């Protein structure tokens, strides 16, 4: 029998998302993942799948960065969108994120690649699909994760105010319909991938713009440099 996949959330998100865990779609997702993890290389490791929620409790969220699914090679994914484990070669998108960060804020050194420093400061690094099969990007699309993370975005939109949502690329921007733009701030740009970064990601200045919005609304800016 495969080990049962469980939603290992240890913060206030556990109570907020409790009804999702009991929903038929999530039970089906759990069954799918229990089998998938027992049969092949699935990333991130089970104990890291919900790191975004464990590193950034609901009460601390100030900024939300939305991405698609985790990196799909051994040792990369750590459960935080765009992040990779320390010591791993920077993927192109993360390299471009750091390039824009350095240019925007004139900082000499970006934060550690695991991005835990950002998560600790209230930046929810949310993949909309939380798992992936080795060497197969998008392998876990339409298995239930999108329903779950849509619910996450709706909770944020409904129950908090004055969040800054960073939507990079068309996939993330499609989630705009879930966000109440009268209560929150939405910044859009091209995806940081090398295929699109020069079409509007570089020069977007989202890091400085985010801090201006936070400061204007009574929140501490994010120390993006770590």
Secondary structure, DSSP 8 states (H G I E B T S, - for coil): ----------STHHHHTHHHHTSHHHHHHHHHHHHHHHHS-EES-GGGTTHHHHHS-GGG--EEEEESS---STTT--SSTT---TTS---HHHHHHHHHHHHHHT-SS---TT-HHHHHTTEEEEESS--EETTBTTTTTTSSHHHHHHHHHHHHHHH--S-EEEEESHHHHGGGGGS-TTTSEEEEE--SSTTTGGGTTTT--HHHHHHHHHHHTT-----TT-
